[in-house]
Amino acid sequence: MLKVKAGDTGKLSLLYERHKGKLFGFFYRLTSDGPLSEDLVQNVFYRVLKYRHTYAGKGQFLTWIYHMARNVNIDNYRKNKRMNYQEDMQEWEGHLKDEKGPDYEMSRNQEIDLLNLALSKMNAEKREILVLSKFQELKYEEIGNILDLSVSAVKVRVHRAMHELKAVYQSLETI
């Protein structure tokens, strides 16, 4: 990123290739919309190029880019004044490799659908912290840097969000 900041914009494609998958996963977990997630990833890299001068080189690049991705998501939310959490998991079913038979696959797909439904019923802040910690597998320190929180505050929020997710999941499971 320091080379991109210095004017070598050709290196941006390398950054894009390294981080597009994780950013897509981040946005997809928040929006459940594949094409929108692809557009939001593009917006992040447009902003990386536009605001490259703001990158200080202190801390991790991943923290800086997720902070930018979070802002892109917030701007998208404000622009649309609504968030669409329709579940469209069929694109992801092909990525879930499973060779344990059709019953197992059907059961697993039902569990995934139920988990995604439970996630969609949570408020945006709790869903976001779960996506960052559990699906994007960021460390609490990185999440704290992105959300401007202490590590202990991140731990508390993740714990509370997991507790709520479990309760929502169990309530949906009994239906």
N, C-alpha and C positions, 0 to 999 in steps of 0.2 A: 504494500500500500504506500510505503514511503516513496517508491519509484513513481507510482501514479501521481502522488502529490507533487513530485518534482517535475512532472510534465510528461513522463513516459506512459501515455494513456494506452498504449498497446498492452501493457501488463494488466489492464482491467479485465481482459478476456480470461486470463489465468485465474484471477480472483473470482470471476463469474463461474467458471467451471468448478472451482473448489467449493463454492458456497451455495450454488443455486439449488441443489437438492435439499439441503437442510432448511433453507429459507422457504422453499416450496412447501415442505412438510409443516413448518411453523404456520404459514398462512392457511394451508389446507385444514389444519386442525382448528383454526379459528373461524374459518368461513365455510368449510365444507363445499367449496366451489373450486374445481380444478382450473378452469380458464381464468377466473378472477385471481386465483393464487399465482398463476403464471404472470399475469399482468402486474400484480403487486411486487413480484420478484424483479421484474423489469424496472418498475418504479424505484425500487431500492437502489439498483445499480445506476440508474439515471442520477439519483441523488448522490451516490458515492462519487460519481464524476463531477457533478455540479458543486458539491460541498467538500471536495478533496482537500481544499486548503484548511479546513477545520480539523482535519485529523492531526492530532498532536504526536502520535507515535508512542505515547505513554499508555501502559496497560495493553490489553489484548485487542487485536483487530476485531475478533469475534464479538466482543462486548460493544464496540463502536457500531458495527454493522447491525447487530440486533437492536440496538437503541434506535438506529435509523429505520429498521424494519417495523419496529413498534410504532414509530411516528407515522410511517406510511399507512399502517393499519388504522390508526386513529383518524388520520385524514380521510381514508376511504369510508370509515364509519360516519364521519361528519358529513361527507359529501352525499352519501346515500340516505342518511338519516334512518337507516335501518340496517340490521344485519340479518342475512339469510343463513339459517342453520339447517337447511334441508339436507338430509343425509343422502349422499351419492357415493356409496362405497364400492360400486361395481368396478370403478377404475382401479381401486386398490386390491380387489380380490385376486387379480392376477399376480400381484406382487407377494401375496401371502402363500408361500410354498408350504404345501401340506400333503403328505403322502399317506395319511392314516385312514383313508376311506371316506366315503360320502357322508356317513352319519357324523363322524367327527368334524368334518368340514362344515356341515350344516349347523351343527351345534356351535362351533367356533364363530361362524358368521353371525349367528343370532346373538352371541355374547358381545361381539364387536359392535353390532348394530345397537344393542342395548347400552353398551358403554358410551357410544357416541351420542345416543339420545340423552343419556344422563348428563354428559358434558354440555350438551346444547341447552339444558335446562338451568345450568349454573350461570351466575352473572359473569360479565366479561372479564373482570379482574381476576376472579378465582380460576376461570377457564384458562386465561393467559398464563398464570403462574404455574398451573399444572402442565400446560403445553411446553413451557420453557424447561421445567424440571424433569418431567417424566418422559415426554416424547422427544424433545430436542436434547435431553440429557446434559443440560448445562449445570455447572456447579453452582452452589448457592451463592458463592462470592460473585460469580459472573452475573447471575440473576440480580443480585443486589446492585451491581454497577449499572445494569440496564434500567432497573426500576428505581434507582436512587434510594435504596433501602439498606439497612444493616443486614448482615448475615443472619443474625438472630431473628430479625423481623421476617426475613424470607422463610426461615425454617418454620416459624409460627404460621405464616400464611399458607405455606404448602401443607402443613399438618391439618389446618382447619379446612382447607379446600379438599384434601383427600378424605377427611371425615365426612364432609358434606357430599362428596361424590359417592362415597360408599352408601350413605343413607338414601340418596336419590336412586342409585342403582338398585338397591334392595327393594325400594318401594315400587320401582318399575318391574322388577323381577316377579313380584307377587301378583301383578295384574294379569 
